[in-house]
Structure formats: structure tokens, C-alpha cells
């Protein structure tokens, strides 16, 4: 299992908002995550937490591009850009990014699938639902997420994205109820039936608090995230996207040595 370390260069992300808006602090944190075992650094310049305020293209570029330019020279792991804006993805790839991680899987910005296709980057296609879709209840969460992810993958393939570049993500916390998020984690291995590597991004989310039965935003959600990482290991999931790399790497090492 590979670890995608989260680097939020935002003032308002739910877990670490404001901690790494300074370029030097962001770069230092990324370097430390690589030292701790991160296989990928995922840079986000706009919060996607519930209730977050969208920012302009110019603001997002100003937050992420300087960090990418610095990081490409000081880390030896792939850099990912967490964005739904095609122009951000295009400039990020030009700056050295090799993974495009889009929470809307190319369905928010009409140019994103073209940017994905024209790049050589891997792409993370995450399940998400528009407000209109959310009004249509998901009655069988796993099968319906599978079907909707397959439709998203088909769009990417039709646009020219090669199959070997695709990673899928069930979108824990996006357009789903708490119970649906838990059900998806429980049956995360079923997403492998699509034929693509699966990324699980549940780190410190409300679902983790519910599973751990805690409101402790420090130790509670940290330990809860470790438990979910271990569970994902047993299910053969390819990637976990986490805030605390060192702890999750140690947990993965233990799980690997118990196989």
C-alpha cells in the first residue's frame, strides 16, 4: 500500500487549515512527510470541506504553483495536485506534477478531461454528486457508487485518458450520508472490481470520528485513521491519503509483516 501525504496550502481546510500557507513551512512539511514514508505528496490550494468558500483561479494558482516549483527539486516522489480546475491542473503539470486528483473527476470543469488526456499524468477520479444528484437518494450505496464511478471512468477513457493512468476514489464524505460513508469503507474492496487501483481518502473525516465514537480531533481521529488504514491493508487497497504519514507508515509496515 502507498501513502499519499496531504499538503493543504489553504487557510481553511478542516484539519490543518492555515498551518502550511507559508511556502517554507509547506516545503519543509512535505520534505518531512517524504522522510516519514510518503510515496506521493498531494497539494491542495482550495478547501473542499463542507461549507468552504470557493476561491478564484488566480488565488489557487498563487497558492500551489510556487510550492510545486520548490518541491520538484527537493523531493523524489510524485507530486499530485488536488484541484477541479483545468487551468490549475494544466499549469501544475507544467510545473512538475505527475498526478491530477480531481474531486469532481473531470465533471466540474468542461476542460478538465481534455487536460487529463493531453498530459501524461495519472488521474484520480473521485465519486462525487452534484446537489441535484444528492436529492436522488442512494439506496444501494456500494453498487450505485460502482456504477457511477464506471460511468466517470468511461468518460475519461473516451476523452483519451489511458486506462493505466486511472485511479478511483469512492469519495468518502462527498455527497453521502454518514451511514453510506461507513458502508463504503466496510466494502471498499468491491471497488477493485472496476479494474483500477483504489485510493481511500478518509483521514480525520467525520466518518472516522463516528467509527471511533469520539469528538477528539487529535488523538481520537488520528488513531481512528490508523485503524481504517489497517483495515484497508487487509482489503488490498492501493493508496491511502492521510495527514499523519509517519504513524500510518508504521501501521502499514506492521500489517505487511503480519501477512
C-alpha positions as CSV (number, residue, x, y, z in Angstrom):
1,X,0.0,0.0,0.0
2,X,1.2,3.5,-0.9
3,X,0.7,6.6,1.2
4,X,-0.4,9.9,-0.3
5,X,0.6,12.6,2.2
6,X,-1.8,15.6,2.4
7,X,-0.3,19.1,2.0
8,X,-3.0,21.7,2.3
9,X,-1.7,25.2,1.4
10,X,-5.1,26.7,2.5
11,X,-6.2,28.8,5.4
12,X,-9.4,26.9,6.0
13,X,-9.0,23.1,5.5
14,X,-10.8,21.2,8.2
15,X,-7.7,19.5,9.8
16,X,-4.7,21.7,9.1
17,X,-6.0,24.9,7.6
18,X,-3.5,27.7,7.9
19,X,-0.6,25.5,9.0
20,X,1.2,25.5,5.7
21,X,0.2,28.6,3.8
22,X,3.8,29.8,4.1
23,X,5.9,28.4,1.3
24,X,8.9,27.5,3.5
25,X,6.6,25.7,6.0
26,X,4.8,23.9,3.2
27,X,8.0,22.7,1.6
28,X,9.5,21.6,5.0
29,X,6.4,19.7,5.9
30,X,6.4,17.9,2.5
31,X,10.1,17.0,2.9
32,X,9.3,15.6,6.3
33,X,6.4,13.6,5.0
34,X,8.7,12.0,2.4
35,X,11.2,11.2,5.1
36,X,8.4,9.6,7.1
37,X,7.4,7.4,4.2
38,X,5.1,9.3,1.9
39,X,5.0,7.8,-1.6
40,X,3.1,10.8,-3.1
41,X,2.6,14.4,-1.9
42,X,-0.9,15.7,-2.7
43,X,-1.0,19.5,-2.8
44,X,-4.4,21.3,-2.4
45,X,-4.9,25.0,-2.7
46,X,-8.7,25.2,-2.2
47,X,-10.6,23.6,0.7
48,X,-13.4,21.2,-0.3
49,X,-14.7,20.7,3.2
50,X,-18.4,21.2,3.7
51,X,-19.3,24.9,3.8
52,X,-16.0,26.0,2.3
53,X,-15.9,29.1,0.1
54,X,-14.7,28.7,-3.5
55,X,-11.7,30.8,-4.5
56,X,-10.6,32.3,-7.8
57,X,-8.4,30.6,-10.3
58,X,-5.7,33.2,-9.7
59,X,-5.7,32.7,-5.9
60,X,-5.5,28.9,-6.3
61,X,-2.6,29.2,-8.7
62,X,-0.8,31.7,-6.4
63,X,-1.1,29.2,-3.6
64,X,0.0,26.0,-5.3
65,X,2.4,26.7,-8.2
66,X,5.3,28.2,-6.1
67,X,5.1,25.2,-3.8
68,X,5.2,22.8,-6.7
69,X,8.1,24.6,-8.2
70,X,10.1,24.3,-5.0
71,X,9.1,20.8,-4.2
72,X,10.0,19.3,-7.6
73,X,13.7,20.0,-6.8
74,X,13.7,18.7,-3.2
75,X,11.6,15.6,-3.1
76,X,12.0,12.4,-5.1
77,X,8.4,11.2,-5.0
78,X,5.5,12.0,-7.4
79,X,3.6,15.3,-6.7
80,X,-0.2,15.4,-7.0
81,X,-2.4,18.4,-7.5
82,X,-5.8,18.3,-5.7
83,X,-7.9,20.5,-7.9
84,X,-11.1,20.5,-10.0
85,X,-9.9,23.5,-12.2
86,X,-8.5,22.5,-15.5
87,X,-6.2,25.5,-15.8
88,X,-4.7,24.8,-12.3
89,X,-4.1,21.2,-13.4
90,X,-2.5,22.3,-16.7
91,X,-0.1,24.7,-15.0
92,X,0.6,22.2,-12.2
93,X,1.6,19.5,-14.7
94,X,3.8,22.1,-16.5
95,X,5.4,22.8,-13.1
96,X,6.2,19.2,-12.3
97,X,3.1,17.5,-11.1
98,X,2.5,13.9,-12.3
99,X,-0.9,13.2,-10.7
100,X,-4.2,15.1,-11.1
101,X,-6.5,14.4,-8.2
102,X,-10.0,15.8,-9.1
103,X,-12.8,15.6,-6.5
104,X,-15.2,16.0,-9.4
105,X,-13.5,13.6,-11.7
106,X,-13.5,16.0,-14.7
107,X,-17.2,16.8,-14.4
108,X,-17.0,20.2,-12.8
109,X,-14.7,22.0,-15.4
110,X,-15.5,21.1,-19.0
111,X,-11.9,21.4,-19.9
112,X,-10.5,19.0,-17.2
113,X,-10.9,15.8,-19.2
114,X,-9.0,17.3,-22.1
115,X,-6.2,18.5,-19.8
116,X,-6.1,15.0,-18.2
117,X,-5.9,13.3,-21.6
118,X,-3.2,15.6,-23.0
119,X,-1.0,15.2,-20.0
120,X,1.0,12.1,-19.1
121,X,-0.2,12.4,-15.5
122,X,-2.0,9.7,-13.5
123,X,-5.6,10.8,-12.7
124,X,-7.6,10.2,-9.5
125,X,-11.3,10.0,-10.4
126,X,-13.3,10.5,-7.3
127,X,-17.0,9.8,-6.8
128,X,-19.0,12.9,-6.1
129,X,-22.5,14.1,-6.6
130,X,-24.0,17.4,-7.5
131,X,-26.7,19.0,-5.3
132,X,-29.3,17.8,-7.9
133,X,-28.0,14.2,-7.7
134,X,-27.9,14.3,-3.9
135,X,-31.6,14.8,-3.9
136,X,-31.9,11.3,-5.5
137,X,-31.2,9.0,-2.6
138,X,-28.6,6.3,-3.0
139,X,-30.4,3.2,-1.9
140,X,-27.6,0.7,-2.5
141,X,-24.5,2.8,-1.9
142,X,-21.8,0.3,-3.0
143,X,-23.4,-0.8,-6.2
144,X,-24.5,2.7,-7.2
145,X,-21.1,4.2,-6.4
146,X,-19.6,1.4,-8.5
147,X,-21.9,2.2,-11.4
148,X,-21.3,6.0,-11.2
149,X,-17.6,5.5,-11.0
150,X,-17.7,3.3,-14.0
151,X,-19.6,5.9,-16.0
152,X,-17.0,8.5,-14.9
153,X,-14.1,6.2,-16.0
154,X,-15.9,5.7,-19.3
155,X,-15.9,9.5,-19.9
156,X,-12.2,9.7,-19.1
157,X,-11.4,6.9,-21.4
158,X,-13.5,8.4,-24.2
159,X,-11.6,11.7,-23.7
160,X,-8.3,9.9,-24.3
161,X,-7.1,9.1,-20.8
162,X,-5.3,5.8,-20.9
163,X,-6.5,3.0,-18.7
164,X,-3.2,2.5,-16.9
165,X,-3.2,6.2,-15.7
166,X,-6.5,5.9,-13.8
167,X,-7.0,5.6,-10.0
168,X,-10.5,5.5,-8.5
169,X,-11.7,7.0,-5.2
170,X,-15.1,6.4,-3.6
171,X,-15.3,9.9,-2.3
172,X,-15.8,9.4,1.5
173,X,-17.6,12.5,2.8
174,X,-18.7,13.8,-0.5
175,X,-22.4,13.7,-1.3
176,X,-23.1,10.9,1.1
177,X,-24.6,10.3,4.5
178,X,-22.6,9.2,7.4
179,X,-24.1,5.7,7.2
180,X,-23.2,5.5,3.5
181,X,-19.6,6.5,4.1
182,X,-19.2,3.8,6.7
183,X,-20.8,1.2,4.3
184,X,-18.4,2.2,1.6
185,X,-15.4,1.8,3.9
186,X,-16.7,-1.6,5.0
187,X,-16.9,-2.8,1.4
188,X,-14.0,-0.8,0.0
189,X,-12.6,-3.9,-1.7
190,X,-15.6,-4.2,-4.0
191,X,-14.3,-1.1,-5.9
192,X,-11.4,-3.2,-7.1
193,X,-13.8,-4.9,-9.4
194,X,-13.6,-1.9,-11.7
195,X,-10.1,-2.9,-12.5
196,X,-8.2,0.1,-11.3
197,X,-6.1,1.0,-8.2
198,X,-8.3,2.3,-5.4
199,X,-7.5,5.3,-3.2
200,X,-9.1,5.7,0.2
201,X,-9.2,9.2,1.5
202,X,-10.9,9.1,4.9
203,X,-8.2,10.7,7.1
204,X,-9.6,12.5,10.1
205,X,-13.0,13.0,8.5
206,X,-16.3,13.0,10.4
207,X,-16.8,9.3,9.4
208,X,-13.7,8.5,11.4
209,X,-15.0,10.3,14.4
210,X,-18.2,8.3,14.2
211,X,-16.4,5.0,13.8
212,X,-14.1,5.8,16.8
213,X,-17.1,7.2,18.8
214,X,-15.1,10.3,19.7
215,X,-15.1,14.0,19.1
216,X,-11.4,14.2,19.9
217,X,-9.9,15.9,16.9
218,X,-6.4,15.0,17.9
219,X,-5.6,11.5,19.2
220,X,-9.1,10.2,18.6
221,X,-9.3,10.8,14.9
222,X,-5.6,10.0,14.5
223,X,-6.0,6.6,16.0
224,X,-9.2,6.1,14.1
225,X,-7.5,6.9,10.8
226,X,-4.8,4.3,11.6
227,X,-7.4,1.7,12.2
228,X,-9.0,2.4,8.8
229,X,-5.6,2.3,7.2
230,X,-5.0,-1.1,8.7
231,X,-8.5,-2.3,7.5
232,X,-7.7,-1.0,4.0
233,X,-4.5,-3.0,4.1
234,X,-6.4,-6.2,4.7
235,X,-8.6,-5.4,1.7
236,X,-5.8,-4.8,-0.8
237,X,-6.3,-1.1,-1.3
238,X,-3.6,0.6,-3.3
239,X,-3.4,4.0,-1.7
240,X,-4.4,5.8,1.5
241,X,-4.5,9.6,1.6
242,X,-3.6,10.8,5.1
243,X,-2.5,13.7,7.2
244,X,-0.1,11.9,9.5
245,X,2.3,10.0,7.3
246,X,4.7,8.6,9.9
247,X,2.1,6.9,12.0
248,X,0.3,5.4,9.0
249,X,3.5,4.2,7.5
250,X,4.4,2.3,10.7
251,X,0.9,0.8,10.8
252,X,1.3,-0.3,7.2
253,X,4.7,-1.8,7.9
254,X,3.2,-3.9,10.8
255,X,0.3,-5.1,8.6
256,X,2.8,-6.1,5.9
257,X,4.9,-8.1,8.3
258,X,1.9,-10.0,9.5
259,X,0.8,-11.2,6.1
